[in-house]
């Protein structure tokens, strides 16, 4: 199936949707077009902070506090 044929078929589906379904479809399509977040590489400062904390953990594992204990 070509892209043009697929687009035409999808437009037909949208045209046949009941009005009450359109808001849900809009949300779904917006997620497919624009991802909700962007993952960027860590900055040099962020990497240094993580590396420092890993070294601290290896020196003293008892200093580690599980996330479930923080919340």
Residue frames relative to the residue before (quaternion, step in Angstrom):
aa qw qx qy qz dx dy dz
X 1.0000 0.0000 0.0000 0.0000 0.00 0.00 0.00
X 0.3767 -0.7319 0.5223 0.2225 3.55 -0.81 0.98
X 0.6605 -0.5075 0.3804 0.4018 3.53 -1.28 0.38
X 0.6468 0.5279 -0.3245 0.4446 3.59 0.95 -0.86
X 0.6585 0.4960 -0.3071 0.4755 3.59 0.96 -0.85
X 0.6499 0.5161 -0.3138 0.4613 3.58 0.94 -0.85
X 0.6422 0.5162 -0.3246 0.4645 3.60 0.94 -0.85
X 0.6518 0.5116 -0.3174 0.4611 3.59 0.93 -0.89
X 0.6510 0.5126 -0.3128 0.4643 3.59 0.98 -0.84
X 0.6556 0.5037 -0.3101 0.4693 3.60 0.96 -0.83
X 0.6269 0.5244 -0.3377 0.4669 3.59 1.00 -0.77
X 0.6222 0.5338 -0.3357 0.4639 3.59 1.04 -0.75
X 0.6388 0.5178 -0.3272 0.4656 3.58 0.94 -0.85
X 0.6612 0.5078 -0.3104 0.4567 3.58 0.90 -0.91
X 0.6533 0.5205 -0.3143 0.4512 3.57 0.95 -0.86
X 0.7190 0.4459 -0.2471 0.4724 3.61 1.08 -0.65
X 0.4921 0.6721 -0.4326 0.3449 3.61 1.24 -0.18
X 0.4804 -0.6239 0.5124 0.3427 3.57 -1.08 0.61
X 0.6485 -0.5521 0.3654 0.3757 3.58 -1.13 0.69
X 0.6517 0.5422 -0.3272 0.4175 3.60 0.96 -0.79
X 0.6673 0.5051 -0.3016 0.4567 3.62 1.20 -0.43
X 0.5168 0.6895 -0.4020 0.3096 3.59 1.17 -0.43
X 0.6519 0.5030 -0.3575 0.4407 3.69 0.84 -0.73
X 0.6477 0.5071 -0.3277 0.4647 3.60 0.99 -0.75
X 0.6494 0.5083 -0.3177 0.4680 3.57 0.96 -0.81
X 0.6213 0.5470 -0.3426 0.4443 3.58 1.00 -0.80
X 0.6579 0.5023 -0.3163 0.4634 3.60 0.91 -0.88
X 0.6561 0.5141 -0.3124 0.4556 3.58 0.91 -0.90
X 0.6903 0.4792 -0.2869 0.4599 3.56 0.81 -0.95
X 0.6357 0.5245 -0.3458 0.4486 3.60 0.98 -0.74
X 0.6300 0.5213 -0.3408 0.4639 3.61 1.07 -0.63
X 0.6606 0.5036 -0.3091 0.4632 3.58 1.05 -0.70
X 0.6796 0.4839 -0.2855 0.4717 3.57 1.11 -0.68
X 0.8016 0.1093 -0.0213 0.5874 3.56 0.88 -0.99
X 0.3433 -0.7445 0.5253 0.2279 3.60 -0.41 1.12
X 0.5558 -0.6532 0.4010 0.3220 3.62 -1.02 0.75
X 0.8026 0.0909 -0.0510 0.5874 3.60 1.17 -0.32
X 0.2620 -0.7300 0.6074 0.1718 3.53 -1.30 0.34
X 0.2668 -0.7468 0.5861 0.1661 3.55 -0.88 0.93
X 0.1014 -0.7966 0.5956 0.0190 3.53 -0.67 1.15
X 0.5757 -0.5711 0.4349 0.3915 3.58 -1.11 0.50
X 0.5566 -0.5975 0.4556 0.3545 3.57 -1.14 0.62
X 0.4819 -0.6426 0.5097 0.3082 3.55 -1.12 0.69
X 0.6639 -0.4844 0.3628 0.4393 3.61 -1.20 0.27
X 0.6405 0.5215 -0.3301 0.4571 3.61 1.02 -0.74
X 0.6526 0.5097 -0.3107 0.4666 3.59 0.99 -0.83
X 0.6493 0.5082 -0.3197 0.4668 3.58 0.95 -0.86
X 0.6457 0.5194 -0.3222 0.4577 3.60 0.96 -0.85
X 0.6415 0.5290 -0.3209 0.4535 3.59 0.99 -0.84
X 0.6624 0.4933 -0.3000 0.4775 3.58 0.95 -0.89
X 0.6596 0.5063 -0.3144 0.4579 3.59 0.89 -0.90
X 0.6349 0.5223 -0.3291 0.4646 3.60 1.01 -0.80
X 0.6784 0.4887 -0.2986 0.4602 3.58 0.89 -0.89
X 0.6171 0.5296 -0.3461 0.4679 3.61 1.04 -0.68
X 0.6437 0.5059 -0.3236 0.4742 3.60 0.97 -0.82
X 0.6385 0.5209 -0.3229 0.4656 3.60 0.97 -0.84
X 0.6447 0.5222 -0.3236 0.4550 3.57 0.96 -0.84
X 0.6768 0.4934 -0.3022 0.4552 3.59 0.88 -0.90
X 0.6366 0.5080 -0.3308 0.4766 3.59 1.10 -0.61
X 0.8131 0.0120 0.0527 0.5796 3.59 0.94 -0.89
X 0.2117 -0.8216 0.5169 0.1134 3.64 0.14 1.25
X 0.5921 0.5787 -0.3750 0.4171 3.63 1.12 -0.49
X 0.5833 0.5822 -0.3763 0.4233 3.59 1.21 -0.34
X 0.5457 0.6180 -0.3910 0.4091 3.59 1.27 -0.27
X 0.1116 -0.7738 0.6216 0.0490 3.56 -0.91 0.97
X 0.3809 -0.7321 0.5062 0.2506 3.64 -0.54 1.08
X 0.6221 -0.5728 0.3944 0.3598 3.55 -1.12 0.76
X 0.6394 0.5438 -0.3382 0.4255 3.61 0.96 -0.80
X 0.6613 0.4908 -0.3090 0.4757 3.60 1.16 -0.48
X 0.6235 0.5435 -0.3385 0.4486 3.59 1.21 -0.40
X 0.6965 0.5015 -0.2776 0.4316 3.59 0.94 -0.82
